[in-house]
Amino acid sequence: MQERKKDFKMIKMERMNKMQQNVLRRKIEEASSVNKRLKDALELQKVCSEKRATANLANRQQRLKNWLESELELVSVKHQAKQSLESLREDRKFIGNKLTKVEQQLQHNDLSEEFRTELLNKQKDLSTDLQLRTAQINELQQKVLEGDGESLLERKRFEGLQGMSETKAALTMLFNTAVQHKAQCASSQQELQELQ
């Protein structure tokens, strides 16, 4: 009876561990994706600002639209990167707590050899996950800091608009974009409610 309880507990722990590993793996992939998008958005901003400086008046409207879209994408991706960074920090804290508990369990002398081996394997996996999270946090934090380092550009973002007509066109485009995103958000919320 005691052996069955131990076996059941081991199976339950393995199942929980696999579920947690899948969630953590998904978060890793999500953070990598956001990191790549942030890098692409920073590059796009650089390219657009270079194009903006050299473009002629004939394609002012398209140039303005491209510039606004790249700025919106950059700000959006930076926000997502900060959220991913916070999520990774929470994951790292969670993994650190689990690692501490496993290390405390390993200090008990009355463990069976099988359970001790399982705990050692779990300790190794958690240590690897912890190192991976730390590396991801450092990489993403560096990208976020690069993006935040451009806050001077953010303050001067609209100083490049030339004249009232260009400013009105920019405001119109921003308003239309805001309306589109608001409509998409409402549609997504409605779909989510229908799924529940």
MOPE-V622155 format. One line per field, one symbol per residue. ss: DSSP state (@ for helix, = for strand, . for the rest). phi: phi as a letter, one per 40 degrees, with the letter a starting at -180 (. if undefined). psi: psi as a letter, one per 30 degrees, with the letter a starting at -180 (. if undefined). Layout:
ss=???
phi=???
psi=???
This chain:
ss=.@@@@@@@@@@@@@@@@@@@@@@@@@@@@@@@@@@@@@@@@@@@@@@@@@@@@@..@@@@@@@@@@@@@@@@@@@@@@@@@@@@@@@@@@@@@@@@@@@@@@@@@@......@@@@@@@@@@@@@@@@@@@@@@@@@@@@@@@@@@@@..@@@@@.......@@@@@@@@@@@@@@@@@@@@@@@@@@@@@@@@@.
phi=.ccccccccccccccccccccccccccccccccccccccccccccccccccccbccccbdcccccccccccccccccccccccccccccccccccccccccccccccccccccccccccccccccccccccccccccccccccccccccccccccbdccccbgccccccccccccccccdcccccccccccccccc
psi=eeeeeeeeeeeeeeeeeeeeeeeeeeeeeeeeeeeeeeeeeeeeeeeeeeeeffllfeheeeeeeeeeeeeeeeeeeeeeeeeeeeeeeeeeeeeeeeeeeeeeeffkfgkleeeeeeeeeeeeeeeeeeeeeeeeeeeeeeeeeeeffgfeeefgegffkjleeeeeeeeeeeeeeeeeeeeeeeeeeeeeeef.
